[in-house]
Amino acid sequence: MTSTNLNQNLLQRRTKLIGKHSPLFYDEPLQLVKGEDVWVFDQNGKRYLDVYNNVPHVGHCHPHVVKALTDQASTLNTHTRYLHENIVKYAERLTATFDDSLDMAMFTCTGSEANELALRIARYSTGGTGIIVSDFAYHGNTEAVAELGTAFMAEAKATRRVRSIPIPDSYRGIEGVPADQLADAYAEEVRKTIAAFEADGIKVAGILVCPDFANEGLLNVPHGFMEKAVALVREAGGLFIADEVQAGFGRSGKHMWAHQMYDVVPDIVTMGKPMGNGHPLAGIVSRSDLIDPFAEASMYFNTFGGNPVSCAVGMAVLDVLEQEHLLENAITTGQYLSDQLRKLQDKYSLIGEVRSLGMFFGVELVSDRDSKTPAPDAARKIINLMKQKGVLISTIGKHNCILKLRPPMPFQPEHADILISTLDEVFATVNQEYSA
Ligand SMILES: Cc1ncc(COP(=O)(O)O)c(C=O)c1O
């Protein structure tokens, strides 16, 4: 059988058992069998540059992380009902990366569970139920968290306790509002949303957003918006929950946590994905005056969350971030790559805007720069052609027209060069077809 036939066979078996709606990337799905650093390999040994995956944060199969995992897994794995050094050491190291007020940690296995726990704490401690989200957010898959996915989830349609605000987007903005008034205009949407909750007799429990609005398209948030939005929510008695599941662990380069780019400290921070470099490890960090009363009223136990193996892995990820200076690399390589992307923007009219934050990039494709008409077909064609040429990227955003470039953190300028020359070849073939 040829490799295409082999993949088709696997796909058919998968569809039968896992279902046809379980999402897959690419028109011809890819079978990956091995990973190393910023590279992944298919079943034929073909190598792909990974410019998409943030879960293998410190690099695919990093030896230090794998060793920490196997050492602890071959010594003991239990759960948090026994004393163990690892969970305490890890919580100490993790909380030390936050503002002093965020002094306690709780561990889960997924980002969804972390957000679910944050919602429970926020609702318990404020006595409110209303949660404000942005209107193209994804925060996970449990029932209460699905209610937050106002663009994707059936549960969100039926809920009264979640309302969304427009995405705070400096690129597309609000018609008729000058750029320097956008922060106020978007904050006004928060004020109206609070008023709408109150008119329905619903008290606000909080605002829950990803600080870099990653799923929304890695937006350039109008300066001052977050601070104004949080102030309004706090005035109404709610909390600020920062979902750092995608944004955290130094991806933004200048800060360990993306919310640290704003002049406001969250009440609860949730995290996951890169936390265990692929091992299921997630959690929250918050203030003891919120966690203690909640935990007294409502016992929280998670069979796998915070176990000795997970915490050993979590500490190994922090070790590598420090030892390999990966935040610094996100700044320098990130700057290098964003400069190169901007050169492509000068060359190809299809590129409406290039956005970057450390080692995270969004390239918004438009068929016309004046009308900013989204170009999702071009985006789809580009990611498939890039894959054929051995570079993995994907798309995001409300219109699915934003190229999402979010490689493992050890990504180097030499990898950026491969990415840029491949993008250049691909844009040269598609720009004219999709651009006005
Ligand atoms: C911002 C954000 N929050 C939460 C989640 C949910 O995390 P998990 O899939 O680990 O439950 C995701 C997953 O994509 C996410 O992107």
The ligand as a MOL file (V3000), in Angstrom:
LIG
                    3D

  0  0  0     0  0            999 V3000
M  V30 BEGIN CTAB
M  V30 COUNTS 16 16 0 0 0
M  V30 BEGIN ATOM
M  V30 1 C -7.4640 29.4420 25.7610 0
M  V30 2 C -7.8330 28.0210 26.0600 0
M  V30 3 N -8.3710 27.7130 27.2640 0
M  V30 4 C -8.7060 26.4570 27.5900 0
M  V30 5 C -8.5400 25.4110 26.7000 0
M  V30 6 C -8.9720 24.0270 27.0910 0
M  V30 7 O -7.8710 23.2380 27.4320 0
M  V30 8 P -7.9680 21.6480 27.3930 0
M  V30 9 O -8.1140 21.2320 25.9590 0
M  V30 10 O -6.6660 21.2070 28.0230 0
M  V30 11 O -9.1330 21.2610 28.2210 0
M  V30 12 C -7.9930 25.6750 25.4500 0
M  V30 13 C -7.7980 24.5710 24.4770 0
M  V30 14 O -7.6040 24.7360 23.3030 0
M  V30 15 C -7.6310 27.0060 25.1240 0
M  V30 16 O -7.1100 27.3090 23.9210 0
M  V30 END ATOM
M  V30 BEGIN BOND
M  V30 1 1 1 2
M  V30 2 1 2 3
M  V30 3 2 2 15
M  V30 4 2 3 4
M  V30 5 1 4 5
M  V30 6 1 5 6
M  V30 7 2 5 12
M  V30 8 1 6 7
M  V30 9 1 7 8
M  V30 10 2 8 9
M  V30 11 1 8 10
M  V30 12 1 8 11
M  V30 13 1 12 13
M  V30 14 1 12 15
M  V30 15 2 13 14
M  V30 16 1 15 16
M  V30 END BOND
M  V30 END CTAB
M  END
